[in-house]
Amino acid sequence: MLTQVLVAEFLTAGHFDRHLAVVRAEHKLRHAAMSAAIEHHLPPGTLHVEPVEGGMYLWARLPPAEDAVAVLQEAKGLGVIFVNGDAFYTDGGGRQHMRLCFSSVP
């Protein structure tokens, strides 16, 4: 198929490797920008950003008294969306966790 030939050429010509380097560099900048914005704009102790090994998200934890679902409802009203931690726990945990995507935020 034509698309397979085009993808094969894209890969063998090294275009994918160059593209991947650009995307990784951009995501590194966006990760740093979101981390810095959280640190700069939120009062200390409001949100703890936990280090991750990879991906396009920050994993954050609210203080124990806070509930990510309630924060999400308020955030939606301000045009901010995140995935609350409940979606990632099978044991009912994650109520204070938030997954914040930085890949789609310029």
C-alpha positions as CSV (number, residue, x, y, z in Angstrom):
1,M,0.0,0.0,0.0
2,L,1.1,3.5,-0.6
3,T,0.8,4.6,3.0
4,Q,3.1,1.7,4.1
5,V,5.7,2.7,1.5
6,L,5.5,6.3,2.8
7,V,5.9,5.3,6.4
8,A,8.8,2.9,5.6
9,E,10.6,5.8,3.7
10,F,9.9,8.2,6.6
11,L,11.4,5.7,9.1
12,T,14.4,4.6,7.0
13,A,15.3,8.2,6.0
14,G,15.7,9.1,9.7
15,H,12.7,11.5,9.8
16,F,11.1,9.8,12.7
17,D,14.2,10.0,14.8
18,R,14.5,13.7,14.2
19,H,10.8,14.2,14.8
20,L,11.0,12.3,18.1
21,A,13.9,14.4,19.2
22,V,11.9,17.6,18.6
23,V,8.8,16.2,20.4
24,R,10.9,15.1,23.4
25,A,12.5,18.5,23.7
26,E,9.2,20.3,23.4
27,H,7.6,18.0,26.1
28,K,10.5,18.6,28.4
29,L,9.9,22.3,28.1
30,R,6.2,21.9,28.7
31,H,6.8,19.7,31.7
32,A,9.1,22.2,33.2
33,A,6.7,25.1,32.5
34,M,3.8,23.4,34.1
35,S,5.8,22.4,37.1
36,A,7.1,25.9,37.5
37,A,3.6,27.4,37.1
38,I,2.3,25.1,39.9
39,E,5.1,26.1,42.2
40,H,4.8,29.8,41.4
41,H,1.0,30.2,41.4
42,L,-0.2,27.8,44.1
43,P,0.4,28.4,47.8
44,P,2.9,25.9,49.4
45,G,1.3,22.7,50.5
46,T,-1.7,23.1,48.0
47,L,-0.4,20.5,45.5
48,H,2.5,18.1,45.7
49,V,3.8,17.1,42.3
50,E,5.3,13.7,42.3
51,P,8.2,12.9,40.0
52,V,7.5,10.5,37.1
53,E,9.8,8.5,34.9
54,G,8.1,9.4,31.6
55,G,4.9,10.2,29.9
56,M,3.1,13.5,29.2
57,Y,1.6,14.0,32.6
58,L,2.3,15.3,36.0
59,W,1.0,13.2,38.9
60,A,-0.1,15.5,41.7
61,R,-1.5,14.9,45.2
62,L,-3.8,17.3,47.0
63,P,-3.8,17.6,50.8
64,P,-5.6,14.8,52.7
65,A,-8.7,16.9,53.4
66,E,-9.2,17.7,49.7
67,D,-11.1,15.6,47.1
68,A,-9.9,15.6,43.5
69,V,-13.4,15.0,42.2
70,A,-14.7,18.1,43.9
71,V,-11.7,20.1,42.7
72,L,-12.4,18.8,39.1
73,Q,-16.0,20.0,39.2
74,E,-14.8,23.5,40.3
75,A,-11.9,23.4,37.7
76,K,-14.3,22.6,34.9
77,G,-16.1,25.8,35.6
78,L,-12.9,27.6,35.0
79,G,-12.1,25.8,31.8
80,V,-9.5,23.4,33.3
81,I,-9.7,19.7,32.9
82,F,-7.7,16.9,34.5
83,V,-8.2,13.2,35.3
84,N,-8.9,12.5,38.9
85,G,-6.9,9.7,40.5
86,D,-9.9,7.4,41.1
87,A,-9.5,6.3,37.5
88,F,-6.1,4.7,38.2
89,Y,-6.8,2.8,41.5
90,T,-8.7,-0.4,41.8
91,D,-8.8,-0.3,45.6
92,G,-10.8,3.0,46.0
93,G,-7.7,5.1,46.4
94,G,-6.7,8.1,44.4
95,R,-9.2,10.5,45.9
96,Q,-6.5,13.1,46.4
97,H,-4.6,12.5,43.2
98,M,-4.8,14.3,39.9
99,R,-3.2,13.5,36.5
100,L,-2.3,16.8,34.8
101,C,-1.5,16.6,31.0
102,F,1.1,19.1,29.8
103,S,1.4,17.8,26.2
104,S,-1.6,19.8,24.9
105,V,-0.9,23.0,26.7
106,P,1.3,25.5,24.8
